[in-house]
Amino acid sequence: MKPDGGSLPLLRRLHERVFGCPEVGAVLVAAFEELDSVLEERSDLPHAASVIPVELFVGDSITPMEDPVRLCRLFLLRSGARMAAPERHSNSVQRLVSWGGSGWIHQGAPDCGPFGLRPREICSPVAGGAPEDGCPDDFDLARCWDIVPAGVWHYPEAGEGRDWATVTFHSAAEDEIVDEVWTR
């Protein structure tokens, strides 16, 4: 779901931490290099994932009153690949930002099954705030962020050309989040 006016203050704060804080940037670069190594070693995997300390992103100035940020996961999805099956997080809002590359989040509607999911393109910002190749000139914060409400089926699909690196923020903690994968 495209970010709306109510979600933009939190996304701006998270965006600043992800792309504007050297300490956070160093952690993200190192973590994505590790995920890249995993994919190099395991050609059978469509993606690799890891959890990084949410404390890098939360604090007195960033913790919102509703839907707090309690978990941060990184995903590296191979170029042109998609997740094998839709998933949902029944107890967590997911906020996703594209760190590198681009792709689509295919998302359903609340209270619907994993059928008829509609794609929304997500692009990565680059130095100076300009879009990566293939993104429109009218790039703004909403082009690199996506929000998946709790309980909504979704799956990512990476664009061609390079692997898609994303940073996801959840409102449920790692030991509380309920991840469900669609099985037929």
N, C-alpha and C positions, 0 to 999 in steps of 0.2 A: 504494500500500500504506500502510495506516495505520502511523504511527510506533510502534515498540515500545520497550520499556524500554532496550534497548541503543543506540538511536538518539537518545533524548531528551537526553542531556547535550550532544551536538553541536548539536542543534536549539535547545536553550535558549540556547546561546552565540550562535548565528547570529541567533536571534530578538531577543536583546538588542541586537545590532549593528544589525539592520534597523530595529527600532522604538524603540530606546532611545538611540541615539547621534545627536546633532544633526548632526554632520558627515556621517554616512552618510545621514541623512534628507534633508539638503539636496541631496546628489548624486542620490538616488532621485527626489525631487520634480522636479528639473530634467530628468532623463533621461525621466521619464514625460511631462512636458510636451512634450518634443521628439517622443516617439512619438505623442502625441495630435495634434500638428501634422501628422505624416506621414499619419495616418489621415484628418484633415480634408482634406488636399490630394489624397489618393488614395482615392476612394470605392470603387475596385475591389479594394482589399486587405482581407482579413479580419483581418489582424493586422500589427503592426509590432514589430520586435525590435532590441535593441542589446546590446552588451557593455560592462560597466563594470569598472573595475579591481578585481580580486579582493583586492588588498592592503587595501582598505577593510574586509575581513572576516576576514583571516587575520593571524596573528601568533603569538607564543610562547604566548599564553594560549588560543588558539582552534584551532590546527592539531591535528587528531586524529591518532592513530598510523595508523589504517587509513582508507582512502577519503578522502584529504585533499581540501580544497576548493581547486580549481585554476582554476575558471572561474565567472564570474557573468554570467548573461544576464537581460535584462528582456524581458518580453513584454506587449503590450497587445492583447487580443483583443476585437473588437467585441461589443457586447451581443447575445446570442442566436446568435452565430456559433460555428463549430467549425473545427478544422483540416481541410483538405481530405482528408488521408490520414493514417493512423497512421504514427508514426515510432518509431525506437528508437535508442539510443546503445549500440552493442555493446561499447564499452570504458569506459563511464562510468556511475556511479551518479548519478541526478538527485534532488536534494532541492528541493522547490518550496514557496514560501510565498506565500499570497495577500496582496497589498499593498492592493488596493482592489477592491471588487466581490466576486463569488463565481462559482463554476462547478463543473464536474466534471472529474476526470481519469478517463478511460476507460482501463483498464489490463488487459492480459492476464496470463497466467501465464508463468513462465520456460519456455523451450524450446517455446513454442507460437507459432503464427502470429498475425496480426492479426485473428483472428475471435473473436467472443464476448467482446469486451472489456467489463469490468464498470465501471460508473460509481461514483465516490466523490466526494461533495460536499465542497468546500473553501470555507471562509468566511474573511473578513478580520476581524482584530481592529480595534477602534477605541479611541480614547482611554479610558483607565480599564479596559481589558481586556474591555469588554462586546462582545458579538457585533453584527455588522451585522444589519439587518432580515432576517428569514427564517431566521436561524440559531437553533438551540435554546438554551435558557437554560443548559444544562450545558456551555457553551463551555469548551474547554481547548486546550492547545497542539496536540493531535492534530487538531483541527478545522480549523486553518488551514495545516497542513503535509501534504505527501505525499512519499513516496519511491518512485522507480521504479528497480528494480534494473537493472544493466547487461544489455543485450540484450532487454529486455521491451518489447513493442509498446504504445504508448499514444497518446492524443491528448486535448487539452483542449477543453472546450465551455463557453462563457461563459453565465452566467445572464442573464435579462432585466433591464432597468432601467438598467444602466450597463455600460460596458466593464470587462473583467476584467484587472487589472494583477497580474502575478506576477513574483517574483524567483526565479530558478532557480540552483542551485549544482551544479556538476559536479565529479566526481573526476578527470576528464581535462582537460588544458589546452586552450586554444583551438586551438593548432596540432596537437594530438594527437587530439581527439575525432572519433569516427566517427559521423556522423549519417546514418541511413538512412531513407528515406521509402518506404512501401509503394507499389509500382507493380504493376498487375495484368498 
